[in-house]
């Protein structure tokens, strides 16, 4: 006797296709999720790499900045040392000139003239004092102009006996002169005079 399959084969086929479709869809979703996870991991790795690189660059920049500060400090200290050396050198050079200056001031002061104050700025010398008469001041200026170590005497103030007289009958004066150096080389003298003209 023959067997007849009464089950709805079309319904079974539809269910099978539906099951296959969902399985394929599930596989696609899983693949998409895996791809997304891999992409996210790659992005995170790149971010982490960039962060590490940024941290390294910041560290190197900090080291360079520190070295720059150290170099600037060294340059500042070097400039200060050079300035001190220049001052010491100028003092050593000008020491004999100061001795000659005071020696010449003693030699050039005529009788009846008394110095009260002496100041110097560079080669400019200011002399203040008292004199028994204007003629004594004139004699003092002539002596200065004859000196080898002091020159260009210029009278700035003289308070004559008619305007102001002390109890001793002396007049007050202030004159300016320039310190000279007869031992200086001609080019040094020309350089100093040229600098003075510019200023």
C-alpha positions as CSV (number, residue, x, y, z in Angstrom):
1,X,0.0,0.0,0.0
2,X,1.4,3.4,-0.9
3,X,2.2,6.2,1.7
4,X,1.0,9.7,1.0
5,X,2.7,12.6,2.8
6,X,-0.1,14.9,3.9
7,X,2.2,17.5,5.5
8,X,2.1,20.9,3.8
9,X,5.4,20.9,2.1
10,X,5.1,24.4,0.9
11,X,4.7,25.6,4.4
12,X,7.8,23.7,5.4
13,X,9.7,25.2,2.6
14,X,8.6,28.8,3.6
15,X,9.7,28.2,7.2
16,X,13.0,26.8,6.0
17,X,13.6,29.9,3.8
18,X,12.5,32.2,6.7
19,X,14.9,30.4,9.1
20,X,17.8,30.7,6.5
21,X,17.0,34.4,6.1
22,X,17.2,35.1,9.8
23,X,20.4,33.1,10.1
24,X,21.9,35.1,7.3
25,X,20.7,38.3,8.8
26,X,22.1,37.3,12.2
27,X,25.4,36.5,10.6
28,X,25.5,39.8,8.9
29,X,24.7,41.6,12.1
30,X,27.4,39.6,13.9
31,X,29.9,40.5,11.1
32,X,28.9,44.2,11.3
33,X,29.3,44.2,15.1
34,X,32.7,42.5,14.8
35,X,33.7,45.1,12.2
36,X,32.5,47.9,14.4
37,X,34.4,46.5,17.4
38,X,37.6,46.2,15.3
39,X,37.2,49.7,13.9
40,X,36.6,51.1,17.5
41,X,39.7,49.2,18.8
42,X,41.8,50.6,15.9
43,X,40.5,54.2,16.6
44,X,41.3,53.8,20.3
45,X,44.7,52.5,19.5
46,X,45.4,55.5,17.2
47,X,44.1,57.9,19.9
48,X,46.3,56.2,22.5
49,X,49.3,56.4,20.2
50,X,48.6,60.1,19.5
51,X,48.2,60.8,23.3
52,X,51.5,59.1,24.0
53,X,53.1,61.0,21.1
54,X,51.7,64.3,22.5
55,X,53.0,63.5,25.9
56,X,56.4,62.7,24.5
57,X,56.4,66.0,22.5
58,X,55.4,68.0,25.6
59,X,58.2,66.3,27.6
60,X,60.7,67.1,24.9
61,X,59.4,70.7,24.6
62,X,59.8,71.1,28.3
63,X,63.4,69.9,28.1
64,X,64.1,72.3,25.3
65,X,62.5,75.2,27.2
66,X,64.6,74.3,30.2
67,X,67.8,74.3,28.1
68,X,66.8,77.6,26.5
69,X,66.3,79.1,30.0
70,X,69.7,77.8,31.1
71,X,71.3,79.2,28.0
72,X,69.7,82.6,28.6
73,X,70.9,82.5,32.2
74,X,74.4,81.6,31.0
75,X,74.3,84.4,28.4
76,X,73.2,86.9,31.1
77,X,76.0,85.8,33.5
78,X,78.5,86.0,30.6
79,X,77.4,89.5,29.8
80,X,77.7,90.5,33.5
81,X,81.2,89.0,33.7
82,X,82.2,90.8,30.5
83,X,80.8,94.1,32.0
84,X,82.8,93.5,35.2
85,X,85.9,92.7,33.3
86,X,85.5,95.8,31.2
87,X,85.0,97.9,34.4
88,X,88.1,96.3,36.0
89,X,90.1,96.9,32.8
90,X,89.0,100.5,32.6
91,X,89.9,101.0,36.3
92,X,93.4,99.5,35.7
93,X,93.9,101.7,32.6
94,X,92.5,104.9,34.3
95,X,94.4,104.3,37.7
96,X,97.6,106.0,36.5
97,X,95.6,108.8,34.9
98,X,93.8,109.5,38.2
99,X,97.2,109.7,39.9
100,X,98.4,112.1,37.3
101,X,95.2,114.1,37.5
102,X,95.5,114.7,41.2
103,X,99.2,115.5,40.8
104,X,98.4,118.1,38.1
105,X,95.6,119.6,40.1
106,X,98.1,120.2,42.9
107,X,100.7,121.6,40.5
108,X,98.3,123.9,38.7
109,X,96.5,125.5,41.7
110,X,97.9,129.0,42.1
111,X,98.3,130.7,45.5
112,X,95.0,132.2,46.7
113,X,92.8,129.4,45.1
114,X,91.3,126.7,47.2
115,X,89.4,123.7,45.9
116,X,86.4,122.6,47.8
117,X,84.9,119.9,45.6
118,X,86.0,117.8,42.7
119,X,83.8,115.4,40.6
120,X,84.5,113.4,37.5
121,X,82.2,111.9,34.9
122,X,84.1,110.1,32.2
123,X,86.9,112.5,31.1
124,X,84.9,115.5,32.3
125,X,86.2,117.1,35.5
126,X,84.3,119.6,37.5
127,X,86.2,121.8,40.0
128,X,84.5,123.9,42.6
129,X,86.2,126.2,45.1
130,X,87.1,129.7,46.4
131,X,89.5,132.3,45.1
132,X,90.8,135.5,46.5
133,X,90.1,137.2,43.2
134,X,88.9,136.7,39.6
135,X,92.5,137.0,38.5
136,X,93.4,134.0,40.5
137,X,90.7,132.0,38.8
138,X,92.0,133.2,35.4
139,X,95.5,132.1,36.4
140,X,94.2,128.7,37.4
141,X,92.6,128.3,34.1
142,X,95.8,129.2,32.2
143,X,97.7,126.7,34.3
144,X,95.2,124.0,33.4
145,X,95.4,124.7,29.7
146,X,99.2,124.4,30.0
147,X,99.0,121.0,31.7
148,X,99.5,117.8,29.8
149,X,96.9,115.9,31.8
150,X,94.1,118.5,32.1
151,X,92.9,120.7,29.3
152,X,90.0,122.9,28.0
153,X,89.3,124.8,31.2
154,X,85.8,126.4,30.9
155,X,84.5,128.7,33.6
156,X,80.8,128.0,34.4
157,X,80.1,130.1,37.5
158,X,81.9,132.8,39.4
159,X,80.3,134.8,42.1
160,X,82.4,137.9,42.3
161,X,82.9,140.0,45.3
162,X,80.3,142.5,44.1
163,X,77.6,139.9,44.1
164,X,78.5,137.6,46.9
165,X,81.4,138.0,49.4
166,X,82.3,135.8,52.3
167,X,83.7,137.0,55.5
168,X,87.2,136.4,54.1
169,X,86.4,138.4,51.0
170,X,86.7,135.4,48.7
171,X,84.7,134.6,45.5
172,X,83.2,131.2,44.7
173,X,83.8,129.6,41.3
174,X,83.0,126.5,39.4
175,X,84.9,125.5,36.2
176,X,85.0,122.4,34.1
177,X,87.9,120.8,32.3
178,X,88.8,117.6,30.4
179,X,91.2,114.9,31.6
180,X,93.8,114.3,29.0
181,X,96.3,111.5,28.4
182,X,99.5,112.5,26.7
183,X,100.6,108.8,26.5
184,X,97.5,107.9,24.4
185,X,98.0,106.8,20.8
186,X,96.9,109.3,18.1
187,X,94.1,107.0,16.9
188,X,92.7,106.6,20.4
189,X,92.6,110.4,20.8
190,X,90.9,110.8,17.4
191,X,88.4,108.1,18.3
192,X,87.5,109.8,21.6
193,X,87.2,113.2,20.0
194,X,85.0,111.7,17.2
195,X,82.8,110.0,19.8
196,X,82.5,113.2,21.7
197,X,81.3,115.0,18.5
198,X,78.6,112.4,17.9
199,X,77.3,112.6,21.4
